[in-house]
Amino acid sequence: MPRRALSEHRPYLLLSLLAGISYFFVADSAIGGVWLMLWKGAAVAFLAVYAARRSAGPDGALIAAAMALGAIGDVAIEIDLIAGGAAFALGHLMAITLYRRNMRRVRTGSQNAAALALAVFAPLIAWLITRQSPDWTIATGYAAVLGLMAASAWSSRFPRYRVGLGAVLFIVSDLVLLGREGGGLDPAIAGWLVWPLYYAAQFLIVTGVVQTLRLKQTAD
């Protein structure tokens, strides 16, 4: 990476890591309120800035928008679960558009099966978790969009062990969150899992996508 790129762009990843890691340790502190919500949102907001600065064109705009909507969702979900979920769902739609624009031309049967499993089992498990809740339709519908995002990521030309894995971690994080909200999972256990899984997912996704887009840009 050129020296100028190191000085101008990598700091956004560093700032994101600092915000993301530190938030895990202060999430249940007495700070509370708006400051803690902004602290939380900053982690993925810096990833959005990184994506915007390090990628170009429609695909770059889509990954930056997906990250920005994730940051909005991080803040909104602290106020209202449905509002936060709506922001994340919009982010997933942006990501689906990105992945569909960059589908892998040749896929094996096992790869197609894995993508189908992600699309089917995400909403199915969400339904099993929330079926006794009055909001089960919203949770299942959101999980369906999430599953399609993960399936599209797995089928795209972006690296599976970064972007694909990140999408899978996103599913696991949200299913753990639904389990906590539905009372089926100990909040203490969920507290140890949700944020680390979610932040790792976003970090893997954005770095994998941006690196691939930059390699394509260099080749062109």
Helices and strands as residue ranges (DSSP letters): H 3-8, H 10-26, H 33-54, H 57-76, H 81-101, H 109-130, H 136-155, I 160-164, H 165-181, H 187-219
